[in-house]
Amino acid sequence: MKEQRRNGYGHYIYSNSFFEYEGEWKDGKKQGHGKLLFKDGSYYEGEFVDGEIVGNGFRYWAYTGNTYSGQFLYGELHGHGVMQYKDGRKYEGDFCYGLQEGHGLLTDKDGQQYEGSFYKSKRHGGGKMRFKNGDVYEGDWILDQRQGHGLLHCADGTVYEGQWRNDTFNGQGSIIHCSGVTYDGQWLNGYPVVQPTKIVILGPEVIDTVPGSTHTFHVQLHNEDGEVVKCESGRLLEISAGIRDGELLASSKSSLYKIMELIGRESTESPFGFEYISYPLMASSSESPEPRATLASDGKSLFALLEQSATKRDLEPESRSTLMDSARDTLRNQDEMEDSIPSPSCFQRTDRGSAIFNNIILAPPPMDVVLTMQLNGPPEPLSPRRAKKRRDKMHTEKTSTSQESLGSSRGVRNYGP
């Protein structure tokens, strides 16, 4: 008797009861379109060839909740397909015997996307990654880590191009930081090999000056070995001046210390163990020999403000006090405005580890000091001996250059990463 074989459409439950098939048959084998169900709720629906899962189909795994739609070879994910993971991840691309291999697009549960080469379900080869913080990396990968040559565009505008190892900057590379600082050189474990640690001001430690004279300061960034860090540029430096508290003249009622105290200017603690009172600096423009005068917040000088109110001889003590309070408020508003818009002359960016501050001048006494001196009368005359001593003390101390740390140097501040 001829052996009967299943042909056409049919429903079959296997003897172990774990598998169940419903679909097309040919010569006793699953052939054509069908659905293979598993006892745990998983299933495959798609093409069968000679009893095997071969061709296009859809697979659902009950245990994980993952689904796959695409090509199969002998029951394995093989060819092009789309894997949707229950946790929100999605992969669309090439598979090789169940693993992501070839070119593909992977979107993780946070929305980050990688498009490029895969090997054994890992990012491997060339690829582009878009991170959730807005950063974009394009370059080489090895086993899910950035390694080789790559270009990183950060969301804040920072750009790095160069070598990578274990997901960090390593080897030769250049960076343009969002702050304006640039570095082109060797990196190790994410950090520049050559870093500035000291700010050095070239020239003598003490400079004699007279009112209105200009000075030029040459500043360099040095590493621990005392070498200029030429591989870095663009670091923003600020030059500033101050009068050391305790060294102010205290000989008369118009002394600078008493004046500062009267108008409410407080001393500031320095990182070197003493207090100081800030003193303004100015720069003489090459176009105009006169430095820019300090103005009040409405653009008028304090002398103009005073003239609008009253002259000194018209002021009674009570009125004088009121005027001082008003002037003090005006000055405080002016200081706040000037703090928000720093003078560009006192800021310079480094070029290959160096910066030059040209034509720096000690500013005339602040208008609030002049105002106070006017309201309190002229200073007491000095004897010839005291006048000589005072002239001998009129000098500007220049910062010692050998012991400064980068973040706390006297005279020059650092703005950068």
Secondary structure, 3 states (H helix, E strand, C coil): CCCCCCCEEEEEECCCCCEEEEEEEECCEEEEEEEEEECCCCEEEEEEECCEEEEEEEEECCCCCCEEEEEEECCEEEEEEEEECCCCCEEEEEEECCEEEEEEEEECCCCCEEEEEEECCEEEEEEEEECCCCCEEEEEEECCEEEEEEEEECCCCCEEEEEEECCEEEEEEEEECCCCCEEEEEEECCEECCCCCEEEECCCCEEECCCCCCEEEEEEEECCCCCECCCEECCEEEECEEEECCCCCCCCCCCHHHHHHHCCCCCEECCCCCEEEEECEEECCCCCCCCCCCCCCCCCCHHHHHHHHCCHHHCCHHHHHHHHHHHHHHHHHHHHHHHHCCCHHHEEECECCEEEEEEEEECCCCHHHHHHHHHHCCCCCCCHHHHHHHHHHCEEECCCCCCCCCCCCCCEEEECC
